Amino acid sequence: MDSAQVDAYLDRIGSDHPAWPTIDVLRELHLRHLWTVPFENLSIHLGEEIVLEERRLFDKIVGARRGGFCYELNGAFGALLVALGFDVTLLAARVYGEEGRLGVPYDHLALRVRTVDGGDWLVDVGFGANSHFPLAFGERGEQRDPGGAFRVIEAGADAAGVRGGGGSAESGDLDVLRDGTAQYRLETRPRVLGDFVGGAWWNTTSPVSHFVRSLVCSRVTEDGGRITLSGRRLSVTDPGGRKEVSDLASDEEALEVYRERFGIVLDQVPTVRQADRND
């Protein structure tokens, strides 16, 4: 990512160019990314190709002012952080689903980031409802965050009465918990962006993938709440967790919400392509 691309990315998220890659800078960039770049799977339902290459991710998120899901958001954000001087490692994870079952390998992409003022941090701007700030990678106690109470623990270990599921864990794997519930199992071995192509393909094509079966566009609001649009259904959650749900009256109204609340300009309202499937 060259200097012009870095400047454009920082402008996209409303941030000045930082002087040093410190934890305070990382926290601000993380939060601003969540405010401005939506977590969304619209490309799947609009028939758009998803390519895990740095230039293509930049063109989508910065050039087209769109969002994306984990591979896109954390892939692009990781490239920005590298360009700003952070030490970044891509990590693979498997997401916990129903009854504590783990998803497919390379189900999720997260980042391990080291700052110049010490410490490693779990950075994740691509998991939907998640921590608003980076989590201390080596901390095994509770970490309070506006997004909830988080723990990063050895995979399979008990924490607050919860035991990780999904079978035996590899040595060094970690479970990430939110409010006592396991969110995903994180590998600690380094990966490259190309390693996630298979996982992205499965998540964008399999009829059992929740990304294929549902539609989402969501971001953190500046007051610490969340706004989510799925088709014509709009959900607004305040910082205290109170949610208001409304059904928009027309496609035109939905397109206006995409434009005004998410900065996404579309020609048509996406619809779930697999809505007629029961498998």
C-alpha positions in Angstrom: 0.0 0.0 0.0 1.7 3.2 -1.1 1.5 6.6 0.6 -1.4 7.8 -1.6 -3.4 4.7 -0.8 -2.7 5.1 2.9 -3.9 8.7 2.9 -7.0 7.7 1.0 -7.7 4.9 3.5 -7.2 7.2 6.5 -9.5 9.7 4.9 -12.1 6.9 4.4 -12.2 6.3 8.2 -11.8 9.9 9.2 -8.4 9.7 10.7 -5.2 11.8 10.6 -1.9 10.2 9.7 -0.4 9.0 12.9 3.2 9.8 13.9 3.9 6.4 15.6 2.3 2.9 15.6 1.3 3.0 19.3 -1.5 1.3 21.1 -3.4 4.6 21.4 -3.3 5.0 17.7 -4.3 1.4 17.1 -7.3 1.9 19.4 -8.5 5.0 17.6 -8.0 3.4 14.1 -9.9 0.3 15.3 -12.9 2.3 16.5 -13.0 4.6 13.5 -13.0 1.6 11.2 -16.0 0.1 13.0 -17.8 3.5 12.8 -17.3 4.0 9.1 -16.7 0.7 7.3 -19.8 -1.6 7.5 -19.7 -5.3 8.2 -21.7 -6.5 5.2 -22.2 -9.5 2.8 -24.0 -7.6 0.1 -21.6 -8.8 -2.6 -22.8 -12.3 -2.2 -26.4 -11.4 -3.0 -25.6 -8.9 -5.7 -23.5 -11.4 -7.6 -20.3 -9.5 -7.2 -16.9 -11.3 -7.2 -15.0 -11.3 -3.9 -11.2 -11.5 -4.5 -8.7 -11.7 -1.6 -6.0 -9.6 -3.1 -4.8 -6.4 -1.4 -5.5 -4.1 -4.4 -9.0 -5.5 -4.9 -9.8 -5.1 -1.2 -8.6 -1.5 -1.3 -10.6 -0.7 -4.4 -13.8 -2.0 -2.8 -13.4 -0.6 0.7 -11.8 2.7 -0.1 -12.4 3.3 -3.8 -16.0 2.1 -3.9 -16.7 3.0 -0.2 -18.2 -0.3 0.6 -17.8 -2.7 3.5 -17.2 -6.4 3.6 -16.9 -9.5 5.8 -14.0 -10.7 7.8 -11.5 -11.6 5.1 -12.1 -8.3 3.3 -12.2 -6.0 6.4 -9.4 -7.5 8.4 -7.4 -8.1 5.2 -7.5 -4.5 4.1 -7.1 -3.1 7.7 -4.1 -5.3 8.2 -2.5 -3.9 5.1 -3.1 -0.4 6.3 -1.6 -1.1 9.7 1.5 -2.6 8.0 1.9 0.5 5.9 1.7 2.6 9.1 4.5 0.7 10.8 2.6 -1.9 12.9 3.9 -5.5 13.1 0.9 -7.5 11.8 0.3 -11.2 11.7 -2.8 -12.8 10.0 -4.4 -15.5 12.0 -7.0 -18.1 11.1 -10.0 -19.0 13.3 -13.1 -21.3 13.3 -16.3 -19.7 14.4 -18.5 -21.4 17.1 -22.0 -22.1 15.8 -25.0 -23.9 17.2 -24.5 -26.2 20.2 -20.8 -25.2 20.4 -19.8 -26.7 17.0 -16.9 -25.2 15.3 -17.1 -24.0 11.7 -14.9 -25.0 8.8 -11.1 -24.3 8.8 -10.3 -20.7 7.8 -13.8 -19.7 8.8 -12.6 -16.3 10.0 -9.6 -14.0 9.7 -8.3 -12.0 12.6 -5.1 -10.0 13.3 -2.3 -10.1 15.8 -0.8 -6.6 16.0 2.4 -5.5 17.9 2.9 -1.8 18.7 6.1 0.1 19.3 5.2 0.8 22.9 4.9 -2.9 23.8 2.4 -5.6 23.8 0.5 -7.7 21.3 -3.1 -7.1 20.5 -6.0 -9.1 19.0 -7.5 -6.8 16.3 -10.7 -7.7 14.7 -12.9 -5.2 12.7 -14.6 -8.0 10.8 -16.7 -10.1 13.2 -19.9 -8.1 13.3 -20.8 -7.5 16.9 -17.4 -7.7 18.7 -15.1 -5.6 20.8 -14.9 -1.9 20.0 -11.2 -1.8 20.8 -8.3 -4.3 20.4 -8.0 -7.0 23.1 -4.7 -7.7 24.9 -3.5 -10.9 23.3 -1.7 -12.3 26.3 -4.2 -11.3 29.0 -6.3 -14.3 30.2 -8.6 -12.4 32.6 -11.7 -10.5 31.7 -11.3 -7.5 29.4 -14.1 -4.9 29.7 -15.1 -3.2 26.5 -18.1 -1.2 25.2 -19.0 -4.3 23.2 -19.1 -6.6 26.2 -16.9 -8.5 28.6 -14.2 -10.5 26.7 -11.7 -13.2 27.5 -8.9 -14.7 25.4 -8.2 -18.1 27.0 -6.4 -21.3 26.2 -8.6 -23.3 23.9 -10.8 -25.8 25.8 -10.1 -24.2 29.2 -12.9 -23.2 31.6 -13.6 -19.5 31.9 -16.5 -18.2 33.9 -18.1 -21.6 33.9 -17.9 -22.1 30.1 -15.9 -24.8 28.4 -14.9 -24.5 24.8 -16.5 -27.1 22.5 -15.7 -28.4 19.1 -13.4 -31.2 20.0 -9.8 -31.3 20.9 -7.7 -28.2 20.5 -4.3 -27.8 18.9 -1.5 -26.7 21.2 -1.4 -22.9 21.4 -4.9 -22.3 20.1 -7.1 -19.7 21.9 -10.8 -19.3 22.5 -12.2 -15.8 22.3 -15.3 -15.4 24.6 -17.8 -12.6 24.7 -20.0 -12.3 27.8 -19.1 -15.9 28.7 -19.9 -17.4 25.3 -17.2 -18.7 23.0 -17.1 -16.7 19.7 -14.3 -18.3 17.8 -11.2 -20.6 18.2 -8.1 -18.8 17.1 -4.9 -20.4 15.7 -1.7 -18.6 16.6 0.4 -19.7 13.7 1.0 -17.0 11.0 -1.0 -17.1 7.7 -1.1 -15.2 4.5 -4.1 -13.8 2.8 -4.2 -16.5 0.1 -4.6 -19.1 2.7 -8.2 -17.9 3.3 -9.4 -18.3 -0.3 -11.0 -21.7 0.4 -12.8 -20.5 3.5 -14.1 -17.5 1.7 -15.3 -19.7 -1.2 -17.2 -21.9 1.2 -18.8 -19.0 3.1 -19.9 -17.3 -0.1 -21.2 -20.4 -1.9 -22.3 -23.1 0.5 -26.1 -23.4 1.0 -25.5 -23.9 4.8 -23.4 -20.8 5.2 -25.2 -18.1 7.1 -23.7 -15.5 4.8 -25.5 -17.2 1.9 -28.7 -17.7 3.8 -29.0 -14.2 5.2 -28.3 -10.5 4.4 -26.5 -8.1 6.7 -25.1 -4.5 6.6 -24.1 -3.3 10.1 -21.8 -0.9 11.8 -21.1 0.6 15.3 -22.6 4.0 15.8 -20.7 6.9 17.2 -22.6 6.7 20.5 -21.6 3.1 21.0 -24.7 1.5 19.7 -25.3 -0.4 16.4 -27.3 0.0 13.3 -28.2 -2.9 11.0 -30.1 -3.2 7.8 -31.2 -6.5 6.2 -33.3 -6.0 3.1 -36.0 -3.6 4.3 -35.6 -4.5 8.0 -33.8 -1.8 10.0 -32.6 -2.4 13.6 -31.1 0.4 15.7 -29.6 -0.6 19.1 -28.7 2.0 21.7 -25.6 1.7 23.9 -27.7 0.2 26.7 -28.8 -2.7 24.4 -32.3 -1.5 23.7 -33.3 -2.3 20.2 -35.9 -0.7 17.8 -36.8 -2.7 14.8 -38.8 -1.3 11.8 -39.7 -2.5 8.4 -39.0 0.1 5.7 -41.9 0.9 3.4 -40.2 0.7 0.0 -37.0 -0.2 -1.8 -36.4 3.5 -2.3 -36.4 4.0 1.5 -34.0 1.1 2.0 -31.6 2.5 -0.7 -31.7 5.8 1.1 -30.8 4.2 4.4 -27.9 2.3 2.7 -26.7 5.7 1.4 -27.3 7.9 4.4 -26.5 5.6 7.3 -23.8 3.4 5.7 -22.4 5.5 2.9 -23.2 2.7 0.3 -24.7 3.7 -3.0 -26.7 0.8 -4.7 -28.8 0.6 -7.7 -31.1 -2.1 -6.2 -31.9 -3.5 -2.8 -30.1 -6.8 -2.3 -32.3 -9.9 -1.7 -31.2 -13.2 -0.3 -30.3 -15.4 -3.2 -30.8 -18.7 -1.3 -34.1 -17.7 0.3 -36.0 -20.4 -1.5 -33.7 -23.2 -0.2 -34.6 -25.3 2.7 -31.3 -27.3 3.0 
